[in-house]
């Protein structure tokens, strides 16, 4: 009996060492911005608050993005001339993605077309001990443009007030806007 227990203990220790030796390496560089082309989607039900009118077409929403909890229409559409190439279609709506990096100087780029005005929005938050967004500090709009019916590229640089802040970076569509390829890079990355 004692030999069997020693054999099992030795086998368990060997398996534990072997398992530990093959664990996956940790990611070297955190990803602070995701799904800029809206290719990854998920099923999302709109809020059920009766005072709000949020419409999410087919309940399909882009992964990593948030609808900002305000009235509006959200739809994932496909470019007619490009198969499997999505863009975001907004009507009187705003949406954003959290950027949790501590880079102080950022560059926002996107392509857009539509009617009315579009504002690039930055919602500033304190950072919680876990690295998430905490208290809302302020909202800023570093770029405001009037849209046309042609896809146009827009770029704006942004300097954080405090590198430790978490940002909600997005778009505020005052009428109707189509958005694609919305990227956020640190200016060091953008220079490469």
C-alpha positions as CSV (number, residue, x, y, z in Angstrom):
1,X,0.0,0.0,0.0
2,X,2.8,2.4,0.9
3,X,4.6,1.8,-2.4
4,X,1.3,2.5,-4.3
5,X,0.9,5.8,-2.4
6,X,4.5,6.8,-3.2
7,X,4.1,5.8,-6.8
8,X,0.9,7.9,-7.1
9,X,2.6,10.9,-5.4
10,X,5.5,10.7,-7.7
11,X,3.2,10.5,-10.8
12,X,1.2,13.5,-9.5
13,X,4.3,15.6,-9.0
14,X,5.7,14.7,-12.4
15,X,2.3,15.7,-14.0
16,X,2.3,19.0,-12.1
17,X,5.8,19.8,-13.2
18,X,5.0,18.9,-16.8
19,X,1.8,20.9,-16.7
20,X,3.6,23.9,-15.3
21,X,6.3,23.7,-18.0
22,X,3.8,24.0,-20.8
23,X,1.7,26.9,-19.5
24,X,1.1,29.7,-22.0
25,X,3.3,32.7,-21.9
26,X,1.8,36.0,-20.7
27,X,1.0,38.7,-23.2
28,X,3.9,41.1,-23.6
29,X,2.0,44.1,-24.8
30,X,-1.5,44.9,-23.6
31,X,-4.1,45.8,-26.2
32,X,-5.8,49.1,-25.5
33,X,-7.9,49.5,-28.7
34,X,-9.9,46.7,-30.4
35,X,-12.2,46.1,-33.3
36,X,-11.5,49.3,-35.2
37,X,-13.1,47.9,-38.3
38,X,-16.2,46.5,-36.5
39,X,-15.5,43.0,-37.9
40,X,-16.2,41.3,-34.5
41,X,-19.8,41.5,-33.4
42,X,-22.1,40.0,-30.7
43,X,-25.8,39.9,-29.9
44,X,-26.8,42.9,-27.7
45,X,-30.3,43.7,-26.4
46,X,-31.0,47.4,-26.0
47,X,-31.8,48.9,-22.6
48,X,-35.4,48.3,-21.6
49,X,-35.9,51.7,-19.9
50,X,-39.3,53.0,-21.3
51,X,-38.0,56.6,-21.4
52,X,-35.3,55.7,-23.9
53,X,-35.6,54.7,-27.5
54,X,-32.5,52.7,-28.4
55,X,-32.7,50.6,-31.5
56,X,-30.0,48.1,-32.3
57,X,-30.6,46.6,-35.8
58,X,-30.9,42.8,-35.5
59,X,-29.4,43.1,-32.0
60,X,-25.9,43.0,-33.6
61,X,-23.3,45.3,-32.0
62,X,-19.5,45.7,-32.4
63,X,-17.4,43.9,-29.8
64,X,-15.6,46.2,-27.3
65,X,-17.9,49.1,-28.1
66,X,-20.6,50.7,-25.9
67,X,-23.8,52.4,-26.9
68,X,-23.5,55.2,-24.2
69,X,-27.0,54.5,-23.0
70,X,-28.7,57.3,-25.0
71,X,-31.5,57.4,-27.5
72,X,-30.4,56.5,-31.0
73,X,-30.2,53.9,-33.8
74,X,-27.2,51.6,-34.2
75,X,-26.5,49.2,-37.1
76,X,-23.7,47.1,-38.4
77,X,-23.7,47.4,-42.2
78,X,-21.5,46.0,-45.0
79,X,-19.8,48.0,-47.7
80,X,-21.7,47.1,-50.9
81,X,-18.5,46.6,-52.9
82,X,-16.5,44.8,-50.3
83,X,-17.5,41.4,-48.9
84,X,-17.3,41.0,-45.1
85,X,-16.2,44.6,-44.6
86,X,-18.3,46.2,-41.9
87,X,-18.9,49.7,-40.9
88,X,-21.1,51.3,-38.1
89,X,-24.2,53.2,-39.0
90,X,-25.5,55.7,-36.4
91,X,-28.6,57.9,-36.3
92,X,-28.7,60.6,-33.6
93,X,-26.5,58.3,-31.4
94,X,-23.2,58.1,-29.8
95,X,-20.9,55.2,-29.0
96,X,-17.5,54.7,-27.5
97,X,-14.8,52.3,-26.4
98,X,-12.7,52.4,-23.3
99,X,-9.0,53.1,-23.7
100,X,-7.2,52.0,-20.5
101,X,-3.6,52.7,-21.5
102,X,-1.5,55.3,-19.8
103,X,-0.1,56.9,-22.9
104,X,-0.5,60.7,-22.7
105,X,-0.5,61.6,-26.4
106,X,-2.9,59.9,-28.7
107,X,-3.9,60.1,-32.3
108,X,-7.5,59.3,-33.3
109,X,-8.3,58.5,-37.0
110,X,-11.5,57.4,-38.6
111,X,-13.4,57.4,-41.9
112,X,-16.9,58.8,-42.0
113,X,-19.7,60.0,-44.2
114,X,-23.3,61.0,-43.6
115,X,-25.6,64.0,-42.9
116,X,-25.2,66.6,-40.2
117,X,-22.3,66.9,-37.8
118,X,-20.0,64.3,-36.2
119,X,-18.0,64.9,-33.0
120,X,-15.1,62.8,-31.9
121,X,-15.8,62.4,-28.2
122,X,-13.5,61.8,-25.2
123,X,-15.1,60.9,-21.9
124,X,-12.6,61.3,-19.1
125,X,-12.7,59.0,-16.1
126,X,-10.6,58.4,-13.0
127,X,-8.8,55.0,-12.9
128,X,-9.9,52.4,-10.3
129,X,-7.4,50.3,-8.5
130,X,-8.3,47.5,-11.0
131,X,-7.5,49.7,-13.9
132,X,-11.1,50.2,-15.0
133,X,-13.1,53.5,-15.5
134,X,-14.2,55.2,-12.2
135,X,-15.7,58.6,-11.7
136,X,-16.6,60.6,-14.8
137,X,-14.5,63.8,-14.8
138,X,-15.5,65.6,-18.0
139,X,-16.5,65.1,-21.7
140,X,-14.5,66.7,-24.5
141,X,-14.9,66.9,-28.2
142,X,-11.5,67.5,-29.9
143,X,-12.9,67.4,-33.4
144,X,-16.2,68.5,-34.9
145,X,-16.9,68.1,-38.6
146,X,-19.8,68.5,-41.0
147,X,-20.2,65.2,-42.9
148,X,-20.7,64.8,-46.7
149,X,-22.0,61.8,-48.7
150,X,-18.4,60.7,-49.5
151,X,-16.1,58.7,-47.2
152,X,-13.6,61.1,-45.8
153,X,-10.7,60.4,-43.4
154,X,-10.3,62.5,-40.2
155,X,-7.4,62.7,-37.8
156,X,-7.0,64.5,-34.6
157,X,-4.3,64.4,-31.9
158,X,-5.2,64.4,-28.2
159,X,-3.2,65.2,-25.1
160,X,-4.4,63.7,-21.9
161,X,-4.7,66.0,-18.8
162,X,-3.4,63.1,-16.7
163,X,-1.8,60.0,-18.2
164,X,-3.5,57.9,-15.5
165,X,-7.0,58.7,-16.7
166,X,-9.1,56.1,-18.5
167,X,-10.8,57.4,-21.6
168,X,-14.0,56.6,-23.3
169,X,-13.2,57.5,-27.0
170,X,-16.0,57.5,-29.5
171,X,-18.3,59.3,-31.8
172,X,-21.3,61.6,-31.3
173,X,-23.5,61.6,-34.5
174,X,-25.9,64.6,-34.4
175,X,-27.9,63.3,-37.4
176,X,-26.7,60.3,-39.4
177,X,-23.2,59.0,-39.7
178,X,-21.4,55.9,-41.1
179,X,-18.1,55.2,-39.3
180,X,-15.2,52.9,-40.3
181,X,-11.6,52.1,-39.4
182,X,-11.7,54.0,-36.1
183,X,-8.2,53.7,-34.6
184,X,-6.5,55.1,-31.6
185,X,-2.7,55.0,-31.4
186,X,-0.1,56.6,-29.1
187,X,1.8,59.2,-31.1
188,X,4.9,57.1,-30.7
189,X,3.2,54.2,-32.5
190,X,1.7,56.5,-35.1
191,X,5.1,57.9,-36.0
192,X,6.4,54.4,-37.0
